[in-house]
């Protein structure tokens, strides 16, 4: 399985531009660490052509939130939720159209 974690960086940090840079760099590091270390066991799950795509971003209170954005088996989604919960991340709840989940 291919694992991709994308940091959705914020552009709405007001008024401190240096804070935006620091927070966005922290988010990018968290995404890389999550992909390369915490979700590494997922590389051996499923077929090579299978994908796991996770978005992480900040909520309005600057807590990191996560969302699996493609169709994966429930056990994979549960594993991601457990890993993210252990890291202190919260589930990203949204009704946005660009989430690539299939019909349930």
MMTF fields as JSON, N, C-alpha, C and O atoms, coordinates in Angstrom:
{
  "mmtfVersion": "1.0.0",
  "mmtfProducer": "UNKNOWN",
  "numBonds": 415,
  "numAtoms": 416,
  "numGroups": 104,
  "numChains": 1,
  "numModels": 1,
  "chainsPerModel": [1],
  "groupsPerChain": [104],
  "chainIdList": ["A"],
  "bondAtomList": [4, 2, 8, 6, 12, 10, 16, 14, 20, 18, 24, 22, 28, 26, 32, 30, 36, 34, 40, 38, 44, 42, 48, 46, 52, 50, 56, 54, 60, 58, 64, 62, 68, 66, 72, 70, 76, 74, 80, 78, 84, 82, 88, 86, 92, 90, 96, 94, 100, 98, 104, 102, 108, 106, 112, 110, 116, 114, 120, 118, 124, 122, 128, 126, 132, 130, 136, 134, 140, 138, 144, 142, 148, 146, 152, 150, 156, 154, 160, 158, 164, 162, 168, 166, 172, 170, 176, 174, 180, 178, 184, 182, 188, 186, 192, 190, 196, 194, 200, 198, 204, 202, 208, 206, 212, 210, 216, 214, 220, 218, 224, 222, 228, 226, 232, 230, 236, 234, 240, 238, 244, 242, 248, 246, 252, 250, 256, 254, 260, 258, 264, 262, 268, 266, 272, 270, 276, 274, 280, 278, 284, 282, 288, 286, 292, 290, 296, 294, 300, 298, 304, 302, 308, 306, 312, 310, 316, 314, 320, 318, 324, 322, 328, 326, 332, 330, 336, 334, 340, 338, 344, 342, 348, 346, 352, 350, 356, 354, 360, 358, 364, 362, 368, 366, 372, 370, 376, 374, 380, 378, 384, 382, 388, 386, 392, 390, 396, 394, 400, 398, 404, 402, 408, 406, 412, 410],
  "bondOrderList": [1, 1, 1, 1, 1, 1, 1, 1, 1, 1, 1, 1, 1, 1, 1, 1, 1, 1, 1, 1, 1, 1, 1, 1, 1, 1, 1, 1, 1, 1, 1, 1, 1, 1, 1, 1, 1, 1, 1, 1, 1, 1, 1, 1, 1, 1, 1, 1, 1, 1, 1, 1, 1, 1, 1, 1, 1, 1, 1, 1, 1, 1, 1, 1, 1, 1, 1, 1, 1, 1, 1, 1, 1, 1, 1, 1, 1, 1, 1, 1, 1, 1, 1, 1, 1, 1, 1, 1, 1, 1, 1, 1, 1, 1, 1, 1, 1, 1, 1, 1, 1, 1, 1],
  "groupList": [{"groupName": "UNK", "atomNameList": ["N", "CA", "C", "O"], "elementList": ["N", "C", "C", "O"], "formalChargeList": [0, 0, 0, 0], "bondAtomList": [1, 0, 2, 1, 3, 2], "bondOrderList": [1, 1, 2], "singleLetterCode": "X", "chemCompType": "L-PEPTIDE LINKING"}],
  "groupTypeList": [0, 0, 0, 0, 0, 0, 0, 0, 0, 0, 0, 0, 0, 0, 0, 0, 0, 0, 0, 0, 0, 0, 0, 0, 0, 0, 0, 0, 0, 0, 0, 0, 0, 0, 0, 0, 0, 0, 0, 0, 0, 0, 0, 0, 0, 0, 0, 0, 0, 0, 0, 0, 0, 0, 0, 0, 0, 0, 0, 0, 0, 0, 0, 0, 0, 0, 0, 0, 0, 0, 0, 0, 0, 0, 0, 0, 0, 0, 0, 0, 0, 0, 0, 0, 0, 0, 0, 0, 0, 0, 0, 0, 0, 0, 0, 0, 0, 0, 0, 0, 0, 0, 0, 0],
  "groupIdList": [1, 2, 3, 4, 5, 6, 7, 8, 9, 10, 11, 12, 13, 14, 15, 16, 17, 18, 19, 20, 21, 22, 23, 24, 25, 26, 27, 28, 29, 30, 31, 32, 33, 34, 35, 36, 37, 38, 39, 40, 41, 42, 43, 44, 45, 46, 47, 48, 49, 50, 51, 52, 53, 54, 55, 56, 57, 58, 59, 60, 61, 62, 63, 64, 65, 66, 67, 68, 69, 70, 71, 72, 73, 74, 75, 76, 77, 78, 79, 80, 81, 82, 83, 84, 85, 86, 87, 88, 89, 90, 91, 92, 93, 94, 95, 96, 97, 98, 99, 100, 101, 102, 103, 104],
  "secStructList": [7, 3, 3, 3, 3, 3, 3, 7, 7, 7, 1, 7, 7, 7, 1, 7, 2, 2, 2, 2, 2, 2, 2, 2, 2, 2, 2, 2, 2, 2, 2, 2, 2, 0, 0, 0, 0, 0, 6, 4, 4, 4, 4, 4, 1, 1, 7, 6, 6, 7, 3, 3, 3, 3, 3, 3, 3, 3, 7, 6, 6, 1, 7, 3, 3, 3, 3, 3, 7, 5, 7, 7, 7, 2, 2, 2, 2, 2, 2, 2, 2, 2, 2, 2, 2, 2, 6, 6, 7, 3, 3, 7, 7, 7, 7, 7, 6, 6, 7, 5, 7, 7, 7, 7],
  "xCoordList": [0.851, 0.0, 0.903, 1.905, 0.532, 1.241, 0.597, -0.623, 1.406, 0.906, 1.361, 2.546, 0.393, 0.687, -0.019, -1.227, 0.733, 0.156, 0.459, 1.621, -0.586, -0.434, -0.784, -1.831, 0.105, -0.141, -0.888, -0.385, -2.074, -2.859, -2.525, -3.07, -1.618, -1.122, -2.121, -2.918, -2.053, -2.967, -2.379, -1.169, -3.234, -2.828, -3.526, -3.332, -4.338, -5.163, -4.631, -5.389, -3.338, -2.777, -2.71, -2.082, -3.349, -3.39, -2.983, -3.42, -2.197, -1.515, -0.062, 0.619, 0.434, 1.861, 2.304, 1.986, 3.041, 3.52, 4.548, 4.576, 5.389, 6.384, 5.707, 6.202, 4.587, 3.828, 3.313, 3.349, 2.842, 2.349, 3.45, 3.22, 4.627, 5.749, 6.094, 6.301, 6.154, 6.484, 5.415, 5.741, 4.161, 3.068, 2.988, 2.761, 3.172, 3.118, 4.298, 4.136, 5.48, 6.63, 6.405, 6.763, 5.817, 5.493, 4.523, 4.673, 3.537, 2.565, 3.215, 2.9, 4.118, 4.822, 5.695, 5.763, 6.363, 7.183, 6.3, 6.652, 5.155, 4.228, 3.734, 3.606, 3.457, 3.0, 4.085, 3.805, 5.313, 6.425, 6.666, 6.885, 6.628, 6.837, 5.723, 5.973, 4.507, 3.372, 3.481, 3.232, 3.849, 3.967, 5.124, 4.966, 6.283, 7.496, 7.674, 8.345, 7.078, 7.298, 6.011, 5.937, 5.012, 3.82, 2.932, 2.315, 2.865, 2.026, 2.843, 2.326, 4.091, 4.972, 4.429, 4.617, 3.76, 3.2, 2.163, 1.92, 1.569, 0.57, 1.182, 0.463, 2.488, 3.145, 3.012, 3.043, 2.865, 2.777, 1.338, 1.114, 0.363, -1.048, -1.598, -1.272, -2.416, -3.089, -2.145, -1.063, -2.571, -1.812, -0.936, -1.175, 0.078, 0.96, 0.202, 0.568, -0.852, -1.598, -2.567, -3.11, -2.788, -3.683, -3.04, -1.822, -3.869, -3.397, -4.09, -5.253, -3.35, -3.892, -3.464, -2.272, -4.45, -4.159, -4.803, -6.004, -3.976, -4.431, -4.091, -2.96, -5.069, -4.827, -4.702, -5.441, -3.756, -3.723, -3.696, -3.144, -4.298, -4.395, -4.615, -4.649, -4.763, -5.102, -6.584, -7.193, -7.172, -8.523, -8.406, -7.288, -9.511, -9.423, -8.677, -8.239, -8.534, -7.806, -6.372, -5.698, -5.904, -4.526, -4.176, -3.021, -5.162, -4.927, -4.847, -5.616, -3.928, -3.83, -5.006, -5.335, -5.625, -6.735, -6.364, -5.504, -7.001, -6.676, -7.944, -9.031, -7.781, -8.894, -8.343, -7.472, -8.848, -8.545, -9.456, -10.675, -8.864, -9.664, -9.927, -10.474, -9.55, -9.89, -10.498, -10.487, -11.025, -11.642, -10.567, -9.702, -10.637, -9.75, -10.601, -11.684, -10.133, -10.874, -11.016, -10.193, -12.065, -12.34, -11.198, -10.921, -10.528, -9.428, -8.256, -7.56, -8.03, -6.977, -7.371, -6.553, -8.622, -9.09, -9.028, -8.689, -9.349, -9.256, -7.808, -7.539, -6.876, -5.462, -4.995, -4.306, -5.369, -4.999, -5.584, -4.898, -6.832, -7.475, -6.75, -6.581, -6.327, -5.597, -4.25, -3.887, -3.511, -2.209, -2.377, -1.646, -3.335, -3.542, -4.01, -3.593, -4.87, -5.314, -4.154, -4.082, -3.245, -2.063, -1.146, -0.425, -1.181, -0.374, -1.077, -0.501, -2.316, -3.062, -3.82, -4.288, -3.942, -4.674, -6.154, -6.52, -6.994, -8.433, -8.979, -8.38, -10.118, -10.739, -11.273, -11.899, -11.024, -11.428, -12.798, -12.942, -13.788, -15.161, -15.53, -15.426, -15.965, -16.331, -17.357, -17.462, -18.103, -19.059, -18.6, -19.416, -17.306, -16.747, -16.873, -16.726, -17.143, -17.359, -16.087, -16.178, -14.897, -13.675, -13.106, -11.945, -13.866, -13.441, -13.788, -14.932, -12.832, -12.959, -13.476, -13.028, -14.391, -14.975, -16.064, -16.761, -16.202, -17.277, -18.582, -18.624, -19.64, -20.935, -20.922, -20.486, -21.398, -21.425, -22.74, -22.95],
  "yCoordList": [-1.169, 0.0, 1.239, 1.298, 2.196, 3.471, 4.393, 4.554, 4.992, 5.892, 7.315, 7.572, 8.237, 9.649, 10.467, 10.332, 11.31, 12.233, 13.639, 14.013, 14.411, 15.764, 16.793, 16.714, 17.752, 18.863, 19.946, 20.477, 20.266, 21.342, 22.591, 22.811, 23.403, 24.552, 25.694, 25.84, 26.488, 27.61, 28.883, 29.107, 29.7, 31.011, 32.121, 33.302, 31.744, 32.725, 33.094, 33.584, 32.87, 33.275, 34.798, 35.42, 35.384, 36.84, 37.211, 36.53, 38.213, 39.051, 38.659, 39.288, 37.643, 37.357, 36.401, 35.213, 36.924, 36.118, 35.092, 33.974, 35.446, 34.496, 33.323, 32.198, 33.567, 32.482, 31.526, 30.31, 32.051, 31.208, 30.301, 29.112, 30.836, 30.051, 28.928, 27.785, 29.253, 28.266, 27.17, 25.983, 27.564, 26.595, 25.703, 24.499, 26.28, 25.492, 24.53, 23.409, 24.95, 24.053, 22.907, 21.762, 23.217, 22.18, 21.165, 19.961, 21.643, 20.763, 19.875, 18.69, 20.453, 19.669, 18.594, 17.474, 18.929, 17.928, 16.812, 15.633, 17.204, 16.21, 15.269, 14.067, 15.803, 14.972, 13.998, 12.82, 14.47, 13.604, 12.515, 11.358, 12.868, 11.896, 10.86, 9.668, 11.318, 10.406, 9.423, 8.229, 9.92, 9.075, 8.092, 6.905, 8.583, 7.77, 6.869, 5.84, 7.25, 6.482, 5.822, 4.597, 6.625, 6.122, 5.25, 4.3, 5.566, 4.772, 3.792, 3.209, 3.613, 2.699, 1.27, 0.6, 0.769, -0.587, -0.751, -1.871, 0.316, 0.239, -0.084, -0.482, 0.077, -0.221, -1.687, -2.024, -2.559, -3.998, -4.506, -5.714, -3.602, -3.983, -3.885, -2.947, -4.831, -4.771, -4.98, -5.551, -4.511, -4.636, -3.409, -2.359, -3.543, -2.405, -1.237, -0.082, -1.522, -0.466, 0.263, 1.305, -0.267, 0.374, 1.637, 1.712, 2.613, 3.899, 4.23, 3.888, 4.903, 5.514, 6.971, 7.279, 7.869, 9.293, 9.935, 9.802, 10.637, 11.298, 12.78, 13.141, 13.631, 15.072, 15.43, 14.918, 16.318, 16.909, 18.418, 18.957, 19.079, 20.534, 20.998, 20.193, 22.289, 22.842, 23.136, 23.528, 22.945, 23.439, 24.888, 25.374, 25.593, 27.001, 27.237, 28.355, 26.19, 26.326, 25.819, 25.604, 25.629, 25.214, 23.829, 23.561, 22.956, 21.555, 20.845, 21.15, 19.908, 19.184, 18.218, 17.487, 18.241, 17.341, 16.489, 16.874, 15.346, 14.421, 13.934, 13.961, 13.489, 12.907, 11.966, 12.346, 10.743, 9.813, 10.21, 10.268, 10.483, 11.068, 10.132, 10.556, 8.886, 7.95, 6.692, 6.505, 5.841, 4.6, 3.617, 3.236, 3.218, 2.197, 1.276, 1.669, 0.068, -0.817, -0.184, 0.631, -0.579, -0.01, -0.253, 0.604, -1.402, -1.671, -0.717, -0.354, -0.31, 0.666, 2.023, 2.701, 2.419, 3.692, 3.693, 4.711, 2.573, 2.466, 2.573, 3.196, 1.972, 2.069, 3.515, 3.989, 4.218, 5.634, 6.434, 7.281, 6.181, 6.896, 6.634, 7.551, 5.408, 5.069, 5.786, 6.383, 5.725, 6.395, 7.893, 8.484, 8.499, 9.946, 10.305, 11.321, 9.48, 9.713, 9.665, 10.477, 8.715, 8.615, 9.826, 10.188, 10.443, 11.648, 12.922, 14.009, 12.782, 13.936, 14.683, 15.8, 14.058, 14.684, 14.351, 13.333, 15.212, 14.993, 14.714, 15.107, 14.034, 13.71, 14.985, 15.811, 15.133, 16.297, 16.0, 15.186, 16.657, 16.453, 17.589, 18.764, 17.215, 18.221, 17.651, 16.435, 18.523, 18.125, 18.605, 18.764, 18.838, 19.371, 18.337, 17.137, 18.809, 17.936, 17.221, 16.119, 17.805, 17.239, 16.068, 15.707, 15.482, 14.285, 13.101, 12.98, 12.225, 11.21, 9.883, 8.827, 9.915, 8.69, 8.209, 9.014, 6.896, 6.325, 6.353, 6.776, 5.908, 5.85, 4.731, 3.617, 5.025, 4.015, 3.288, 2.4],
  "zCoordList": [0.0, 0.0, 0.0, 0.713, -0.793, -0.81, 0.216, 0.23, 1.065, 2.113, 1.807, 1.592, 1.791, 1.568, 2.639, 2.839, 3.32, 4.296, 3.803, 3.641, 3.568, 3.043, 4.11, 4.753, 4.283, 5.204, 4.439, 3.449, 4.896, 4.302, 5.114, 6.196, 4.569, 5.325, 5.301, 4.374, 6.337, 6.517, 5.939, 5.995, 5.391, 4.889, 5.658, 5.367, 6.639, 7.356, 8.728, 9.566, 8.981, 10.267, 10.307, 9.451, 11.287, 11.388, 12.796, 13.724, 13.028, 12.053, 11.837, 11.027, 12.53, 12.595, 11.492, 11.529, 10.509, 9.397, 9.869, 9.353, 10.832, 11.318, 12.027, 11.959, 12.703, 13.327, 12.258, 12.447, 11.158, 10.06, 9.557, 9.335, 9.376, 8.876, 9.863, 9.456, 11.136, 12.165, 12.236, 12.279, 12.249, 12.361, 11.12, 11.235, 9.954, 8.727, 8.621, 8.139, 9.064, 9.078, 10.065, 9.788, 11.204, 12.193, 11.59, 11.799, 10.848, 10.224, 9.16, 9.055, 8.379, 7.354, 7.98, 7.474, 9.08, 9.788, 10.353, 10.293, 10.901, 11.456, 10.358, 10.588, 9.172, 8.054, 7.628, 7.407, 7.511, 7.107, 8.146, 7.787, 9.424, 10.502, 10.514, 10.69, 10.329, 10.33, 9.163, 9.329, 7.998, 6.815, 6.935, 6.652, 7.354, 7.337, 8.557, 8.476, 9.684, 10.916, 11.411, 11.512, 11.713, 12.385, 11.493, 11.975, 10.199, 9.296, 8.459, 7.506, 8.802, 8.081, 8.029, 7.013, 9.083, 8.998, 7.873, 7.425, 7.429, 6.367, 5.01, 4.093, 4.864, 3.591, 3.205, 2.021, 4.196, 3.922, 3.895, 3.821, 3.954, 3.959, 2.54, 1.812, 2.15, 0.854, -0.316, -0.172, -1.465, -2.7, -2.913, -2.317, -3.764, -4.06, -4.661, -4.441, -5.419, -6.09, -5.155, -5.522, -3.962, -2.994, -2.432, -2.269, -2.145, -1.62, -0.316, -0.1, 0.548, 1.754, 1.712, 1.706, 1.684, 1.646, 2.868, 3.1, 3.644, 4.86, 4.752, 4.426, 5.025, 5.113, 6.586, 7.426, 6.89, 8.229, 8.078, 7.119, 9.035, 9.022, 10.46, 11.39, 10.619, 11.93, 11.997, 11.002, 13.183, 13.393, 13.865, 14.038, 14.078, 14.494, 15.82, 16.093, 16.637, 17.905, 17.784, 18.791, 16.54, 16.239, 16.764, 17.093, 16.842, 17.123, 15.778, 14.867, 15.649, 14.379, 14.26, 15.194, 13.088, 12.798, 11.59, 10.797, 11.447, 10.361, 9.678, 10.254, 8.437, 7.693, 6.631, 5.849, 6.604, 5.518, 4.361, 4.52, 3.196, 2.114, 0.943, -0.074, 1.069, 0.001, 0.613, 1.83, -0.249, 0.223, 0.648, -0.141, 1.891, 2.442, 3.31, 3.745, 3.566, 4.471, 5.865, 6.282, 6.559, 7.88, 8.861, 9.7, 8.773, 9.703, 9.471, 10.42, 8.222, 7.931, 8.499, 9.12, 8.288, 8.828, 10.355, 10.959, 10.977, 12.439, 12.912, 13.939, 12.174, 12.53, 12.465, 13.367, 11.399, 11.262, 12.417, 12.989, 12.767, 13.868, 15.188, 15.992, 15.413, 16.639, 16.679, 17.692, 15.57, 15.506, 15.748, 16.543, 15.065, 15.212, 16.616, 17.171, 17.187, 18.557, 19.535, 20.458, 19.339, 20.194, 20.044, 20.974, 18.872, 18.634, 19.116, 19.071, 19.574, 20.059, 18.975, 19.193, 17.794, 16.693, 16.832, 17.419, 16.291, 16.35, 14.953, 13.952, 14.895, 13.608, 12.968, 13.632, 11.689, 10.907, 10.336, 9.425, 10.873, 10.409, 9.472, 9.822, 8.274, 7.287, 6.325, 6.164, 5.696, 4.668, 3.303, 2.394, 3.148, 1.918, 0.804, 1.036, -0.39, -1.54, -1.984, -2.525, -1.776, -2.331, -1.531, -1.729, -0.661, 0.043, -0.84, -1.277, -1.112, -2.14, -1.612, -2.059, -0.688, -0.163, -1.116, -1.734, -1.226, -2.038, -1.278, -0.123, -1.913, -1.248, -0.227, -0.52, 0.967, 2.035, 2.042, 2.869]
}
